[in-house]
Amino acid sequence: MKLLLAQPRGYCAGVEMAIECLDRALALYGAPLYVYHQIVHNSFVVERYVGQGVIFVDDVRDVPLCATLIYSAHGVAPEVRSEAALRELNVIDATCPLVMKVHAEAKHFTDKGYVTFFIGHRDHDESMGIMGEAQGRINLIESAEDVALIEIHDDSQTAYLTQTTLGVDDTQQIIEALRHRFPNIEGPRRADICYATQNRQEAVRVLASISDMALVVGSRNSSNSLRLVEVARAQGVPAYLIDGPEEINLDWLEGVSTLLITAGASVPEELVASTVEWVSRHFEVSIEEPVIKEESTRFQLPPELRFSRAEPLEKSSLHQDSARAGAANGKNG
C-alpha cells in the first residue's frame, strides 16, 4: 500500500502560537491555569493539558478572582473581556491573529452602520466571539439558501465576513449568492478564510484525486478537519474523520492501494505518526510526502509572554513528541 502524507497538514501558525502560550504560561504561573473554551479543537491536546492541571471553562465566572486566564485560539466576544476585567483576571490572549483580523472587520463595518453578514457555523467558538462584537447587528449566514431568506429595510450599505476555517468552495457559493442579492456588498480586503485552511484543503483536493481513500486525523468539533473530509469526498473517494488510529476500521482499507493521510490544523504530528504506524503494522507500505504548498508563517507570542524573563523549563511533551514524529516521517518518506 502506498501512503500519501499530505503536506501541509496538522498545526498551523495560530495553533502553534496558542500551544506555546499555554506551555509558557504553565512554566511561568504553574497549575491550576484556566483557559476559556478549548485552547484548540482537538480532544487529544485538551486531555493532555487537563492532565497537567489546566482547567477549561465556558464561563469566565467559573474562574477564581485574580487567577490567570488564557483566551483560546478562536477568540472571544467583548463581553468576555469585560467580565474578565471585572474579575481582575491575569489575561493572556492566545487568539489567532487571523481571527483578530475578522473581529476588527466586524467592528469596522458595524461601527459604520453597515448591515453585516457573517458566514459561519452558529455554535462554533469563533463565530460566537465575532458576532459578539456587535450583539444583534451581525446576521449569521450558514448556507446559500439562507441568503434568500434575508429581510432588511436598507441594503445600501452591506458587508460580509467569514469564519476562518470554512470550506473554500462552499463559502464562495454563499458569497456569490450575497453579491447577486446585494450587488454593492463589500467584503474584507483580504479573504477571511485563513491560509492554512486553504492550503490543507488544496493539498487534499490534489492528492485525493489520485488516492483510493482518505483518513483525516482530527476531532469532530474541529471545523477545518470536517472540511477536509468534505473536500476528499468531493473528489469521489471515501474519507473518514478519526481522532486517532484506534478509530480505524480495518474493513475500510480493503482493496485500498493508495491511502491519503492528512490532519486538521489543530492536530499534533504525533497523531499522524501513530496513524501511519498502525497502518504499517497491518500492511506493507511505502510512504510518500508530496508537498502541495509551502508554509513559513509564524506568529509572535502576546507581549506578556514574549517579554517575560522566565522561560519554560522544557518544551511540552506535545512539542517534543510532534518533533520526533516529524523526524520519523521524514526518514520513512
Secondary structure, DSSP 8 states (H G I E B T S, - for coil): -EEEE-BS-S--HHHHHHHHHHHHHHHHH-SSEEEES-SSS-HHHHHHHHTTTEEEES-GGGS-TT-EEEE-TT---HHHHHHHHHTT-EEEE---HHHHHHHHHHHHHHHTT-EEEEES-TT-HHHHHHHGGGTTTEEEE-SHHHHTT---S--SSEEEEE-TTS-HHHHHHHHHHHHHH-TT-B--SS-SS-HHHHHHHHHHHHHHTT-SEEEEE--TT-HHHHHHHHHHHHTTS-EEEESSGGG--GGGGTT-SEEEEEE-TT--HHHHHHHHHHHHHHS--EEE--BSS---------HHHHT-S---SS--HHHHHHHHHHHHHHHH-
